Amino acid sequence: MLENCILLSLFAKENLNRMSEQQLNLYDRLINEPSNDWDIYYWATEAKPTPAEFENDVMTMLREFAKNKKREQRLRQPDLEYLFEPPR
C-alpha cells in the first residue's frame, strides 16, 4: 500500500541509523508481523488503538513522525542512497 511505503520508508530514512539493536528488532517485528498493512497505518495515525504487542517506543516514534509537525511534503519514497550513508 502506497501510504505505508511512503510513511515507513521516510521514517526509516530519518530514524534507522540512530536506533538501538532492540529498537531495530521492534521495528522489524512491526513491519513484518502484522498481516494487514492497513493496521500499521491505522496504528501510526492513531485511527485505531495499537495492540499491546506493538505498543513500544518505536511505535511512539512512528506516531510522532506520522503527525508531521514540521509540515514536510511527503509525496514519494526517498531515494535508496540513504541506505549507504554513514551513521550520524
N, CA, C and O atoms as a Maestro MAE file, in Angstrom:
{
 s_m_m2io_version
 :::
 2.0.0
}

f_m_ct {
 s_m_title
 :::
 protein
 m_atom[352] {
  # First column is atom index #
  i_m_mmod_type
  r_m_x_coord
  r_m_y_coord
  r_m_z_coord
  i_m_residue_number
  s_m_chain_name
  s_m_pdb_residue_name
  s_m_pdb_atom_name
  i_m_atomic_number
  :::
  1 25 0.843 -1.168 0.000 1 A "MET " " N  " 7
  2 3 0.000 0.000 0.000 1 A "MET " " CA " 6
  3 2 0.894 1.238 0.000 1 A "MET " " C  " 6
  4 15 1.843 1.327 0.779 1 A "MET " " O  " 8
  5 25 0.593 2.166 -0.854 2 A "LEU " " N  " 7
  6 3 1.450 3.329 -1.081 2 A "LEU " " CA " 6
  7 2 1.639 4.184 0.169 2 A "LEU " " C  " 6
  8 15 2.746 4.646 0.445 2 A "LEU " " O  " 8
  9 25 0.572 4.394 0.920 3 A "GLU " " N  " 7
  10 3 0.679 5.229 2.124 3 A "GLU " " CA " 6
  11 2 1.733 4.690 3.089 3 A "GLU " " C  " 6
  12 15 2.548 5.449 3.612 3 A "GLU " " O  " 8
  13 25 1.713 3.390 3.320 4 A "ASN " " N  " 7
  14 3 2.703 2.796 4.221 4 A "ASN " " CA " 6
  15 2 4.093 2.825 3.620 4 A "ASN " " C  " 6
  16 15 5.070 3.052 4.334 4 A "ASN " " O  " 8
  17 25 4.200 2.601 2.327 5 A "CYS " " N  " 7
  18 3 5.521 2.658 1.687 5 A "CYS " " CA " 6
  19 2 6.156 4.021 1.914 5 A "CYS " " C  " 6
  20 15 7.334 4.111 2.259 5 A "CYS " " O  " 8
  21 25 5.391 5.066 1.722 6 A "ILE " " N  " 7
  22 3 5.911 6.419 1.922 6 A "ILE " " CA " 6
  23 2 6.208 6.657 3.396 6 A "ILE " " C  " 6
  24 15 7.302 7.100 3.747 6 A "ILE " " O  " 8
  25 25 5.248 6.369 4.251 7 A "LEU " " N  " 7
  26 3 5.412 6.617 5.685 7 A "LEU " " CA " 6
  27 2 6.597 5.843 6.262 7 A "LEU " " C  " 6
  28 15 7.454 6.424 6.928 7 A "LEU " " O  " 8
  29 25 6.646 4.548 6.010 8 A "LEU " " N  " 7
  30 3 7.680 3.713 6.618 8 A "LEU " " CA " 6
  31 2 9.062 3.956 6.021 8 A "LEU " " C  " 6
  32 15 10.059 3.901 6.741 8 A "LEU " " O  " 8
  33 25 9.139 4.222 4.720 9 A "SER " " N  " 7
  34 3 10.459 4.462 4.122 9 A "SER " " CA " 6
  35 2 11.038 5.792 4.575 9 A "SER " " C  " 6
  36 15 12.240 5.884 4.824 9 A "SER " " O  " 8
  37 25 10.217 6.817 4.685 10 A "LEU " " N  " 7
  38 3 10.718 8.107 5.176 10 A "LEU " " CA " 6
  39 2 11.058 8.030 6.663 10 A "LEU " " C  " 6
  40 15 12.041 8.620 7.110 10 A "LEU " " O  " 8
  41 25 10.252 7.310 7.418 11 A "PHE " " N  " 7
  42 3 10.560 7.090 8.835 11 A "PHE " " CA " 6
  43 2 11.892 6.360 8.970 11 A "PHE " " C  " 6
  44 15 12.725 6.730 9.797 11 A "PHE " " O  " 8
  45 25 12.091 5.327 8.161 12 A "ALA " " N  " 7
  46 3 13.345 4.569 8.205 12 A "ALA " " CA " 6
  47 2 14.529 5.459 7.860 12 A "ALA " " C  " 6
  48 15 15.567 5.403 8.519 12 A "ALA " " O  " 8
  49 25 14.374 6.273 6.837 13 A "LYS " " N  " 7
  50 3 15.476 7.162 6.442 13 A "LYS " " CA " 6
  51 2 15.889 8.066 7.596 13 A "LYS " " C  " 6
  52 15 17.077 8.286 7.827 13 A "LYS " " O  " 8
  53 25 14.917 8.579 8.306 14 A "GLU " " N  " 7
  54 3 15.191 9.523 9.387 14 A "GLU " " CA " 6
  55 2 15.664 8.839 10.674 14 A "GLU " " C  " 6
  56 15 16.382 9.455 11.462 14 A "GLU " " O  " 8
  57 25 15.281 7.599 10.901 15 A "ASN " " N  " 7
  58 3 15.495 7.000 12.224 15 A "ASN " " CA " 6
  59 2 16.366 5.754 12.318 15 A "ASN " " C  " 6
  60 15 16.967 5.527 13.368 15 A "ASN " " O  " 8
  61 25 16.461 4.950 11.289 16 A "LEU " " N  " 7
  62 3 17.150 3.659 11.425 16 A "LEU " " CA " 6
  63 2 18.592 3.787 11.893 16 A "LEU " " C  " 6
  64 15 19.045 2.998 12.722 16 A "LEU " " O  " 8
  65 25 19.310 4.759 11.378 17 A "ASN " " N  " 7
  66 3 20.735 4.890 11.724 17 A "ASN " " CA " 6
  67 2 20.978 5.219 13.187 17 A "ASN " " C  " 6
  68 15 22.095 5.046 13.675 17 A "ASN " " O  " 8
  69 25 19.977 5.682 13.889 18 A "ARG " " N  " 7
  70 3 20.190 6.022 15.297 18 A "ARG " " CA " 6
  71 2 19.411 5.125 16.260 18 A "ARG " " C  " 6
  72 15 19.365 5.388 17.462 18 A "ARG " " O  " 8
  73 25 18.808 4.081 15.732 19 A "MET " " N  " 7
  74 3 18.079 3.142 16.590 19 A "MET " " CA " 6
  75 2 19.038 2.148 17.233 19 A "MET " " C  " 6
  76 15 20.059 1.774 16.655 19 A "MET " " O  " 8
  77 25 18.682 1.733 18.438 20 A "SER " " N  " 7
  78 3 19.429 0.668 19.114 20 A "SER " " CA " 6
  79 2 19.069 -0.671 18.467 20 A "SER " " C  " 6
  80 15 18.137 -0.759 17.668 20 A "SER " " O  " 8
  81 25 19.816 -1.697 18.822 21 A "GLU " " N  " 7
  82 3 19.517 -3.033 18.297 21 A "GLU " " CA " 6
  83 2 18.117 -3.479 18.723 21 A "GLU " " C  " 6
  84 15 17.390 -4.085 17.936 21 A "GLU " " O  " 8
  85 25 17.748 -3.183 19.955 22 A "GLN " " N  " 7
  86 3 16.411 -3.545 20.436 22 A "GLN " " CA " 6
  87 2 15.333 -2.817 19.627 22 A "GLN " " C  " 6
  88 15 14.334 -3.425 19.242 22 A "GLN " " O  " 8
  89 25 15.527 -1.534 19.369 23 A "GLN " " N  " 7
  90 3 14.556 -0.781 18.581 23 A "GLN " " CA " 6
  91 2 14.475 -1.311 17.151 23 A "GLN " " C  " 6
  92 15 13.388 -1.394 16.579 23 A "GLN " " O  " 8
  93 25 15.616 -1.667 16.576 24 A "LEU " " N  " 7
  94 3 15.608 -2.245 15.228 24 A "LEU " " CA " 6
  95 2 14.822 -3.549 15.198 24 A "LEU " " C  " 6
  96 15 14.104 -3.819 14.236 24 A "LEU " " O  " 8
  97 25 14.952 -4.354 16.238 25 A "ASN " " N  " 7
  98 3 14.180 -5.601 16.313 25 A "ASN " " CA " 6
  99 2 12.687 -5.318 16.438 25 A "ASN " " C  " 6
  100 15 11.871 -6.012 15.830 25 A "ASN " " O  " 8
  101 25 12.328 -4.311 17.216 26 A "LEU " " N  " 7
  102 3 10.917 -3.935 17.350 26 A "LEU " " CA " 6
  103 2 10.368 -3.425 16.019 26 A "LEU " " C  " 6
  104 15 9.246 -3.754 15.636 26 A "LEU " " O  " 8
  105 25 11.158 -2.627 15.327 27 A "TYR " " N  " 7
  106 3 10.740 -2.107 14.021 27 A "TYR " " CA " 6
  107 2 10.569 -3.259 13.026 27 A "TYR " " C  " 6
  108 15 9.608 -3.285 12.258 27 A "TYR " " O  " 8
  109 25 11.497 -4.198 13.047 28 A "ASP " " N  " 7
  110 3 11.410 -5.367 12.172 28 A "ASP " " CA " 6
  111 2 10.120 -6.142 12.434 28 A "ASP " " C  " 6
  112 15 9.427 -6.537 11.496 28 A "ASP " " O  " 8
  113 25 9.805 -6.356 13.693 29 A "ARG " " N  " 7
  114 3 8.546 -7.044 14.046 29 A "ARG " " CA " 6
  115 2 7.349 -6.263 13.528 29 A "ARG " " C  " 6
  116 15 6.414 -6.840 12.971 29 A "ARG " " O  " 8
  117 25 7.383 -4.953 13.713 30 A "LEU " " N  " 7
  118 3 6.257 -4.118 13.301 30 A "LEU " " CA " 6
  119 2 6.004 -4.214 11.801 30 A "LEU " " C  " 6
  120 15 4.857 -4.341 11.374 30 A "LEU " " O  " 8
  121 25 7.049 -4.155 11.009 31 A "ILE " " N  " 7
  122 3 6.831 -4.139 9.558 31 A "ILE " " CA " 6
  123 2 6.659 -5.531 8.959 31 A "ILE " " C  " 6
  124 15 6.270 -5.657 7.798 31 A "ILE " " O  " 8
  125 25 6.942 -6.575 9.731 32 A "ASN " " N  " 7
  126 3 6.859 -7.927 9.173 32 A "ASN " " CA " 6
  127 2 5.781 -8.822 9.768 32 A "ASN " " C  " 6
  128 15 5.351 -9.769 9.109 32 A "ASN " " O  " 8
  129 25 5.335 -8.558 10.982 33 A "GLU " " N  " 7
  130 3 4.382 -9.478 11.615 33 A "GLU " " CA " 6
  131 2 2.906 -9.194 11.322 33 A "GLU " " C  " 6
  132 15 2.168 -10.134 11.031 33 A "GLU " " O  " 8
  133 25 2.451 -7.959 11.385 34 A "PRO " " N  " 7
  134 3 1.023 -7.762 11.097 34 A "PRO " " CA " 6
  135 2 0.700 -8.222 9.675 34 A "PRO " " C  " 6
  136 15 1.465 -7.970 8.744 34 A "PRO " " O  " 8
  137 25 -0.430 -8.893 9.520 35 A "SER " " N  " 7
  138 3 -0.787 -9.421 8.203 35 A "SER " " CA " 6
  139 2 -1.518 -8.397 7.340 35 A "SER " " C  " 6
  140 15 -1.747 -8.638 6.155 35 A "SER " " O  " 8
  141 25 -1.878 -7.280 7.910 36 A "ASN " " N  " 7
  142 3 -2.636 -6.271 7.181 36 A "ASN " " CA " 6
  143 2 -1.907 -4.929 7.261 36 A "ASN " " C  " 6
  144 15 -1.770 -4.357 8.342 36 A "ASN " " O  " 8
  145 25 -1.439 -4.429 6.114 37 A "ASP " " N  " 7
  146 3 -0.736 -3.143 6.090 37 A "ASP " " CA " 6
  147 2 -1.595 -1.998 6.610 37 A "ASP " " C  " 6
  148 15 -1.083 -1.045 7.196 37 A "ASP " " O  " 8
  149 25 -2.895 -2.097 6.393 38 A "TRP " " N  " 7
  150 3 -3.767 -1.026 6.880 38 A "TRP " " CA " 6
  151 2 -3.719 -0.917 8.395 38 A "TRP " " C  " 6
  152 15 -3.844 0.179 8.941 38 A "TRP " " O  " 8
  153 25 -3.541 -2.034 9.076 39 A "ASP " " N  " 7
  154 3 -3.434 -1.990 10.538 39 A "ASP " " CA " 6
  155 2 -2.276 -1.092 10.963 39 A "ASP " " C  " 6
  156 15 -2.443 -0.239 11.835 39 A "ASP " " O  " 8
  157 25 -1.111 -1.275 10.359 40 A "ILE " " N  " 7
  158 3 0.051 -0.448 10.703 40 A "ILE " " CA " 6
  159 2 -0.266 1.024 10.464 40 A "ILE " " C  " 6
  160 15 0.054 1.878 11.290 40 A "ILE " " O  " 8
  161 25 -0.888 1.309 9.340 41 A "TYR " " N  " 7
  162 3 -1.238 2.697 9.011 41 A "TYR " " CA " 6
  163 2 -2.210 3.274 10.046 41 A "TYR " " C  " 6
  164 15 -2.022 4.393 10.524 41 A "TYR " " O  " 8
  165 25 -3.231 2.518 10.381 42 A "TYR " " N  " 7
  166 3 -4.213 2.996 11.363 42 A "TYR " " CA " 6
  167 2 -3.584 3.200 12.734 42 A "TYR " " C  " 6
  168 15 -3.925 4.156 13.430 42 A "TYR " " O  " 8
  169 25 -2.678 2.325 13.132 43 A "TRP " " N  " 7
  170 3 -1.997 2.490 14.421 43 A "TRP " " CA " 6
  171 2 -1.105 3.725 14.402 43 A "TRP " " C  " 6
  172 15 -1.087 4.501 15.357 43 A "TRP " " O  " 8
  173 25 -0.365 3.903 13.308 44 A "ALA " " N  " 7
  174 3 0.569 5.033 13.208 44 A "ALA " " CA " 6
  175 2 -0.162 6.368 13.195 44 A "ALA " " C  " 6
  176 15 0.334 7.358 13.732 44 A "ALA " " O  " 8
  177 25 -1.336 6.394 12.584 45 A "THR " " N  " 7
  178 3 -2.106 7.636 12.503 45 A "THR " " CA " 6
  179 2 -3.120 7.768 13.636 45 A "THR " " C  " 6
  180 15 -3.887 8.730 13.686 45 A "THR " " O  " 8
  181 25 -3.116 6.800 14.537 46 A "GLU " " N  " 7
  182 3 -3.998 6.780 15.706 46 A "GLU " " CA " 6
  183 2 -5.476 6.703 15.345 46 A "GLU " " C  " 6
  184 15 -6.336 7.136 16.112 46 A "GLU " " O  " 8
  185 25 -5.765 6.146 14.167 47 A "ALA " " N  " 7
  186 3 -7.158 5.924 13.784 47 A "ALA " " CA " 6
  187 2 -7.743 4.728 14.534 47 A "ALA " " C  " 6
  188 15 -8.953 4.644 14.742 47 A "ALA " " O  " 8
  189 25 -6.869 3.807 14.938 48 A "LYS " " N  " 7
  190 3 -7.271 2.641 15.726 48 A "LYS " " CA " 6
  191 2 -6.237 2.433 16.821 48 A "LYS " " C  " 6
  192 15 -5.074 2.794 16.643 48 A "LYS " " O  " 8
  193 25 -6.636 1.859 17.949 49 A "PRO " " N  " 7
  194 3 -5.665 1.598 19.022 49 A "PRO " " CA " 6
  195 2 -4.636 0.548 18.604 49 A "PRO " " C  " 6
  196 15 -4.942 -0.397 17.878 49 A "PRO " " O  " 8
  197 25 -3.426 0.743 19.078 50 A "THR " " N  " 7
  198 3 -2.339 -0.193 18.798 50 A "THR " " CA " 6
  199 2 -2.430 -1.373 19.758 50 A "THR " " C  " 6
  200 15 -2.565 -1.167 20.965 50 A "THR " " O  " 8
  201 25 -2.358 -2.606 19.252 51 A "PRO " " N  " 7
  202 3 -2.359 -3.762 20.148 51 A "PRO " " CA " 6
  203 2 -1.154 -3.718 21.092 51 A "PRO " " C  " 6
  204 15 -0.104 -3.176 20.747 51 A "PRO " " O  " 8
  205 25 -1.315 -4.278 22.253 52 A "ALA " " N  " 7
  206 3 -0.273 -4.231 23.287 52 A "ALA " " CA " 6
  207 2 1.072 -4.749 22.792 52 A "ALA " " C  " 6
  208 15 2.113 -4.214 23.173 52 A "ALA " " O  " 8
  209 25 1.072 -5.782 21.948 53 A "GLU " " N  " 7
  210 3 2.347 -6.355 21.499 53 A "GLU " " CA " 6
  211 2 3.147 -5.426 20.582 53 A "GLU " " C  " 6
  212 15 4.336 -5.651 20.355 53 A "GLU " " O  " 8
  213 25 2.497 -4.382 20.056 54 A "PHE " " N  " 7
  214 3 3.201 -3.414 19.211 54 A "PHE " " CA " 6
  215 2 3.290 -2.038 19.860 54 A "PHE " " C  " 6
  216 15 3.791 -1.093 19.251 54 A "PHE " " O  " 8
  217 25 2.811 -1.926 21.076 55 A "GLU " " N  " 7
  218 3 2.874 -0.647 21.804 55 A "GLU " " CA " 6
  219 2 4.235 -0.549 22.472 55 A "GLU " " C  " 6
  220 15 4.464 -1.155 23.520 55 A "GLU " " O  " 8
  221 25 5.137 0.211 21.868 56 A "ASN " " N  " 7
  222 3 6.502 0.347 22.375 56 A "ASN " " CA " 6
  223 2 7.091 1.675 21.900 56 A "ASN " " C  " 6
  224 15 6.402 2.463 21.253 56 A "ASN " " O  " 8
  225 25 8.351 1.922 22.216 57 A "ASP " " N  " 7
  226 3 8.942 3.218 21.877 57 A "ASP " " CA " 6
  227 2 9.065 3.430 20.370 57 A "ASP " " C  " 6
  228 15 9.031 4.573 19.916 57 A "ASP " " O  " 8
  229 25 9.206 2.369 19.586 58 A "VAL " " N  " 7
  230 3 9.270 2.527 18.132 58 A "VAL " " CA " 6
  231 2 7.910 2.968 17.595 58 A "VAL " " C  " 6
  232 15 7.841 3.822 16.711 58 A "VAL " " O  " 8
  233 25 6.837 2.398 18.118 59 A "MET " " N  " 7
  234 3 5.505 2.833 17.690 59 A "MET " " CA " 6
  235 2 5.273 4.280 18.093 59 A "MET " " C  " 6
  236 15 4.672 5.041 17.335 59 A "MET " " O  " 8
  237 25 5.734 4.669 19.262 60 A "THR " " N  " 7
  238 3 5.619 6.066 19.687 60 A "THR " " CA " 6
  239 2 6.368 6.971 18.718 60 A "THR " " C  " 6
  240 15 5.858 8.021 18.326 60 A "THR " " O  " 8
  241 25 7.570 6.572 18.332 61 A "MET " " N  " 7
  242 3 8.349 7.347 17.361 61 A "MET " " CA " 6
  243 2 7.615 7.440 16.024 61 A "MET " " C  " 6
  244 15 7.573 8.507 15.411 61 A "MET " " O  " 8
  245 25 7.041 6.331 15.573 62 A "LEU " " N  " 7
  246 3 6.330 6.310 14.297 62 A "LEU " " CA " 6
  247 2 5.092 7.195 14.347 62 A "LEU " " C  " 6
  248 15 4.805 7.916 13.391 62 A "LEU " " O  " 8
  249 25 4.361 7.145 15.452 63 A "ARG " " N  " 7
  250 3 3.175 8.009 15.582 63 A "ARG " " CA " 6
  251 2 3.563 9.480 15.530 63 A "ARG " " C  " 6
  252 15 2.893 10.278 14.873 63 A "ARG " " O  " 8
  253 25 4.644 9.845 16.221 64 A "GLU " " N  " 7
  254 3 5.110 11.237 16.195 64 A "GLU " " CA " 6
  255 2 5.532 11.635 14.783 64 A "GLU " " C  " 6
  256 15 5.233 12.739 14.326 64 A "GLU " " O  " 8
  257 25 6.223 10.736 14.102 65 A "PHE " " N  " 7
  258 3 6.643 11.005 12.729 65 A "PHE " " CA " 6
  259 2 5.421 11.196 11.828 65 A "PHE " " C  " 6
  260 15 5.409 12.091 10.982 65 A "PHE " " O  " 8
  261 25 4.405 10.367 12.004 66 A "ALA " " N  " 7
  262 3 3.200 10.439 11.173 66 A "ALA " " CA " 6
  263 2 2.447 11.752 11.362 66 A "ALA " " C  " 6
  264 15 1.733 12.190 10.460 66 A "ALA " " O  " 8
  265 25 2.598 12.378 12.516 67 A "LYS " " N  " 7
  266 3 1.925 13.665 12.759 67 A "LYS " " CA " 6
  267 2 2.482 14.774 11.881 67 A "LYS " " C  " 6
  268 15 1.798 15.765 11.623 67 A "LYS " " O  " 8
  269 25 3.724 14.616 11.417 68 A "ASN " " N  " 7
  270 3 4.355 15.566 10.503 68 A "ASN " " CA " 6
  271 2 4.233 17.004 11.001 68 A "ASN " " C  " 6
  272 15 3.732 17.878 10.294 68 A "ASN " " O  " 8
  273 25 4.689 17.228 12.204 69 A "LYS " " N  " 7
  274 3 4.578 18.546 12.829 69 A "LYS " " CA " 6
  275 2 5.345 19.631 12.080 69 A "LYS " " C  " 6
  276 15 5.026 20.813 12.208 69 A "LYS " " O  " 8
  277 25 6.360 19.239 11.295 70 A "LYS " " N  " 7
  278 3 7.130 20.218 10.518 70 A "LYS " " CA " 6
  279 2 6.464 20.530 9.179 70 A "LYS " " C  " 6
  280 15 6.948 21.367 8.418 70 A "LYS " " O  " 8
  281 25 5.367 19.862 8.902 71 A "ARG " " N  " 7
  282 3 4.608 20.061 7.661 71 A "ARG " " CA " 6
  283 2 5.464 19.829 6.412 71 A "ARG " " C  " 6
  284 15 5.389 20.583 5.442 71 A "ARG " " O  " 8
  285 25 6.276 18.771 6.458 72 A "GLU " " N  " 7
  286 3 7.118 18.429 5.316 72 A "GLU " " CA " 6
  287 2 6.271 17.799 4.216 72 A "GLU " " C  " 6
  288 15 5.287 17.114 4.494 72 A "GLU " " O  " 8
  289 25 6.660 18.035 2.968 73 A "GLN " " N  " 7
  290 3 5.995 17.355 1.861 73 A "GLN " " CA " 6
  291 2 6.502 15.926 1.819 73 A "GLN " " C  " 6
  292 15 7.702 15.682 1.692 73 A "GLN " " O  " 8
  293 25 5.601 15.011 1.923 74 A "ARG " " N  " 7
  294 3 5.941 13.581 1.904 74 A "ARG " " CA " 6
  295 2 5.112 12.918 0.814 74 A "ARG " " C  " 6
  296 15 4.110 12.252 1.076 74 A "ARG " " O  " 8
  297 25 5.564 13.123 -0.413 75 A "LEU " " N  " 7
  298 3 4.785 12.677 -1.557 75 A "LEU " " CA " 6
  299 2 5.329 11.426 -2.228 75 A "LEU " " C  " 6
  300 15 4.635 10.786 -3.018 75 A "LEU " " O  " 8
  301 25 6.582 11.075 -1.911 76 A "ARG " " N  " 7
  302 3 7.172 9.890 -2.534 76 A "ARG " " CA " 6
  303 2 8.221 9.291 -1.611 76 A "ARG " " C  " 6
  304 15 8.681 9.932 -0.666 76 A "ARG " " O  " 8
  305 25 8.585 8.066 -1.900 77 A "GLN " " N  " 7
  306 3 9.613 7.394 -1.115 77 A "GLN " " CA " 6
  307 2 10.969 8.049 -1.376 77 A "GLN " " C  " 6
  308 15 11.191 8.599 -2.455 77 A "GLN " " O  " 8
  309 25 11.876 7.997 -0.402 78 A "PRO " " N  " 7
  310 3 13.207 8.564 -0.622 78 A "PRO " " CA " 6
  311 2 14.018 7.684 -1.569 78 A "PRO " " C  " 6
  312 15 13.747 6.494 -1.725 78 A "PRO " " O  " 8
  313 25 15.012 8.296 -2.191 79 A "ASP " " N  " 7
  314 3 15.952 7.521 -2.996 79 A "ASP " " CA " 6
  315 2 16.706 6.568 -2.074 79 A "ASP " " C  " 6
  316 15 16.866 6.850 -0.887 79 A "ASP " " O  " 8
  317 25 17.157 5.478 -2.595 80 A "LEU " " N  " 7
  318 3 17.795 4.451 -1.771 80 A "LEU " " CA " 6
  319 2 19.222 4.784 -1.361 80 A "LEU " " C  " 6
  320 15 19.812 4.048 -0.571 80 A "LEU " " O  " 8
  321 25 19.789 5.856 -1.867 81 A "GLU " " N  " 7
  322 3 21.156 6.210 -1.496 81 A "GLU " " CA " 6
  323 2 21.313 6.373 0.012 81 A "GLU " " C  " 6
  324 15 22.401 6.153 0.542 81 A "GLU " " O  " 8
  325 25 20.255 6.750 0.703 82 A "TYR " " N  " 7
  326 3 20.358 6.952 2.147 82 A "TYR " " CA " 6
  327 2 20.789 5.682 2.874 82 A "TYR " " C  " 6
  328 15 21.348 5.750 3.968 82 A "TYR " " O  " 8
  329 25 20.534 4.545 2.279 83 A "LEU " " N  " 7
  330 3 20.923 3.286 2.913 83 A "LEU " " CA " 6
  331 2 22.435 3.131 3.012 83 A "LEU " " C  " 6
  332 15 22.937 2.344 3.815 83 A "LEU " " O  " 8
  333 25 23.147 3.878 2.200 84 A "PHE " " N  " 7
  334 3 24.593 3.737 2.155 84 A "PHE " " CA " 6
  335 2 25.317 4.899 2.810 84 A "PHE " " C  " 6
  336 15 26.545 4.972 2.760 84 A "PHE " " O  " 8
  337 25 24.572 5.810 3.423 85 A "GLU " " N  " 7
  338 3 25.177 6.926 4.138 85 A "GLU " " CA " 6
  339 2 25.735 6.424 5.463 85 A "GLU " " C  " 6
  340 15 25.158 5.530 6.081 85 A "GLU " " O  " 8
  341 25 26.859 6.997 5.906 86 A "PRO " " N  " 7
  342 3 27.386 6.604 7.219 86 A "PRO " " CA " 6
  343 2 26.434 7.033 8.332 86 A "PRO " " C  " 6
  344 15 25.733 8.033 8.181 86 A "PRO " " O  " 8
  345 25 26.392 6.310 9.434 87 A "PRO " " N  " 7
  346 3 25.522 6.682 10.562 87 A "PRO " " CA " 6
  347 2 25.867 8.069 11.078 87 A "PRO " " C  " 6
  348 15 27.021 8.495 11.047 87 A "PRO " " O  " 8
  349 25 24.842 8.761 11.550 88 A "ARG " " N  " 7
  350 3 25.039 10.113 12.091 88 A "ARG " " CA " 6
  351 2 25.394 10.057 13.542 88 A "ARG " " C  " 6
  352 15 25.597 11.097 14.169 88 A "ARG " " O  " 8
  :::
 }
 m_bond[351] {
  # First column is bond index #
  i_m_from
  i_m_to
  i_m_order
  :::
  1 1 2 1
  2 2 3 1
  3 3 4 2
  4 3 5 1
  5 5 6 1
  6 6 7 1
  7 7 8 2
  8 7 9 1
  9 9 10 1
  10 10 11 1
  11 11 12 2
  12 11 13 1
  13 13 14 1
  14 14 15 1
  15 15 16 2
  16 15 17 1
  17 17 18 1
  18 18 19 1
  19 19 20 2
  20 19 21 1
  21 21 22 1
  22 22 23 1
  23 23 24 2
  24 23 25 1
  25 25 26 1
  26 26 27 1
  27 27 28 2
  28 27 29 1
  29 29 30 1
  30 30 31 1
  31 31 32 2
  32 31 33 1
  33 33 34 1
  34 34 35 1
  35 35 36 2
  36 35 37 1
  37 37 38 1
  38 38 39 1
  39 39 40 2
  40 39 41 1
  41 41 42 1
  42 42 43 1
  43 43 44 2
  44 43 45 1
  45 45 46 1
  46 46 47 1
  47 47 48 2
  48 47 49 1
  49 49 50 1
  50 50 51 1
  51 51 52 2
  52 51 53 1
  53 53 54 1
  54 54 55 1
  55 55 56 2
  56 55 57 1
  57 57 58 1
  58 58 59 1
  59 59 60 2
  60 59 61 1
  61 61 62 1
  62 62 63 1
  63 63 64 2
  64 63 65 1
  65 65 66 1
  66 66 67 1
  67 67 68 2
  68 67 69 1
  69 69 70 1
  70 70 71 1
  71 71 72 2
  72 71 73 1
  73 73 74 1
  74 74 75 1
  75 75 76 2
  76 75 77 1
  77 77 78 1
  78 78 79 1
  79 79 80 2
  80 79 81 1
  81 81 82 1
  82 82 83 1
  83 83 84 2
  84 83 85 1
  85 85 86 1
  86 86 87 1
  87 87 88 2
  88 87 89 1
  89 89 90 1
  90 90 91 1
  91 91 92 2
  92 91 93 1
  93 93 94 1
  94 94 95 1
  95 95 96 2
  96 95 97 1
  97 97 98 1
  98 98 99 1
  99 99 100 2
  100 99 101 1
  101 101 102 1
  102 102 103 1
  103 103 104 2
  104 103 105 1
  105 105 106 1
  106 106 107 1
  107 107 108 2
  108 107 109 1
  109 109 110 1
  110 110 111 1
  111 111 112 2
  112 111 113 1
  113 113 114 1
  114 114 115 1
  115 115 116 2
  116 115 117 1
  117 117 118 1
  118 118 119 1
  119 119 120 2
  120 119 121 1
  121 121 122 1
  122 122 123 1
  123 123 124 2
  124 123 125 1
  125 125 126 1
  126 126 127 1
  127 127 128 2
  128 127 129 1
  129 129 130 1
  130 130 131 1
  131 131 132 2
  132 131 133 1
  133 133 134 1
  134 134 135 1
  135 135 136 2
  136 135 137 1
  137 137 138 1
  138 138 139 1
  139 139 140 2
  140 139 141 1
  141 141 142 1
  142 142 143 1
  143 143 144 2
  144 143 145 1
  145 145 146 1
  146 146 147 1
  147 147 148 2
  148 147 149 1
  149 149 150 1
  150 150 151 1
  151 151 152 2
  152 151 153 1
  153 153 154 1
  154 154 155 1
  155 155 156 2
  156 155 157 1
  157 157 158 1
  158 158 159 1
  159 159 160 2
  160 159 161 1
  161 161 162 1
  162 162 163 1
  163 163 164 2
  164 163 165 1
  165 165 166 1
  166 166 167 1
  167 167 168 2
  168 167 169 1
  169 169 170 1
  170 170 171 1
  171 171 172 2
  172 171 173 1
  173 173 174 1
  174 174 175 1
  175 175 176 2
  176 175 177 1
  177 177 178 1
  178 178 179 1
  179 179 180 2
  180 179 181 1
  181 181 182 1
  182 182 183 1
  183 183 184 2
  184 183 185 1
  185 185 186 1
  186 186 187 1
  187 187 188 2
  188 187 189 1
  189 189 190 1
  190 190 191 1
  191 191 192 2
  192 191 193 1
  193 193 194 1
  194 194 195 1
  195 195 196 2
  196 195 197 1
  197 197 198 1
  198 198 199 1
  199 199 200 2
  200 199 201 1
  201 201 202 1
  202 202 203 1
  203 203 204 2
  204 203 205 1
  205 205 206 1
  206 206 207 1
  207 207 208 2
  208 207 209 1
  209 209 210 1
  210 210 211 1
  211 211 212 2
  212 211 213 1
  213 213 214 1
  214 214 215 1
  215 215 216 2
  216 215 217 1
  217 217 218 1
  218 218 219 1
  219 219 220 2
  220 219 221 1
  221 221 222 1
  222 222 223 1
  223 223 224 2
  224 223 225 1
  225 225 226 1
  226 226 227 1
  227 227 228 2
  228 227 229 1
  229 229 230 1
  230 230 231 1
  231 231 232 2
  232 231 233 1
  233 233 234 1
  234 234 235 1
  235 235 236 2
  236 235 237 1
  237 237 238 1
  238 238 239 1
  239 239 240 2
  240 239 241 1
  241 241 242 1
  242 242 243 1
  243 243 244 2
  244 243 245 1
  245 245 246 1
  246 246 247 1
  247 247 248 2
  248 247 249 1
  249 249 250 1
  250 250 251 1
  251 251 252 2
  252 251 253 1
  253 253 254 1
  254 254 255 1
  255 255 256 2
  256 255 257 1
  257 257 258 1
  258 258 259 1
  259 259 260 2
  260 259 261 1
  261 261 262 1
  262 262 263 1
  263 263 264 2
  264 263 265 1
  265 265 266 1
  266 266 267 1
  267 267 268 2
  268 267 269 1
  269 269 270 1
  270 270 271 1
  271 271 272 2
  272 271 273 1
  273 273 274 1
  274 274 275 1
  275 275 276 2
  276 275 277 1
  277 277 278 1
  278 278 279 1
  279 279 280 2
  280 279 281 1
  281 281 282 1
  282 282 283 1
  283 283 284 2
  284 283 285 1
  285 285 286 1
  286 286 287 1
  287 287 288 2
  288 287 289 1
  289 289 290 1
  290 290 291 1
  291 291 292 2
  292 291 293 1
  293 293 294 1
  294 294 295 1
  295 295 296 2
  296 295 297 1
  297 297 298 1
  298 298 299 1
  299 299 300 2
  300 299 301 1
  301 301 302 1
  302 302 303 1
  303 303 304 2
  304 303 305 1
  305 305 306 1
  306 306 307 1
  307 307 308 2
  308 307 309 1
  309 309 310 1
  310 310 311 1
  311 311 312 2
  312 311 313 1
  313 313 314 1
  314 314 315 1
  315 315 316 2
  316 315 317 1
  317 317 318 1
  318 318 319 1
  319 319 320 2
  320 319 321 1
  321 321 322 1
  322 322 323 1
  323 323 324 2
  324 323 325 1
  325 325 326 1
  326 326 327 1
  327 327 328 2
  328 327 329 1
  329 329 330 1
  330 330 331 1
  331 331 332 2
  332 331 333 1
  333 333 334 1
  334 334 335 1
  335 335 336 2
  336 335 337 1
  337 337 338 1
  338 338 339 1
  339 339 340 2
  340 339 341 1
  341 341 342 1
  342 342 343 1
  343 343 344 2
  344 343 345 1
  345 345 346 1
  346 346 347 1
  347 347 348 2
  348 347 349 1
  349 349 350 1
  350 350 351 1
  351 351 352 2
  :::
 }
}
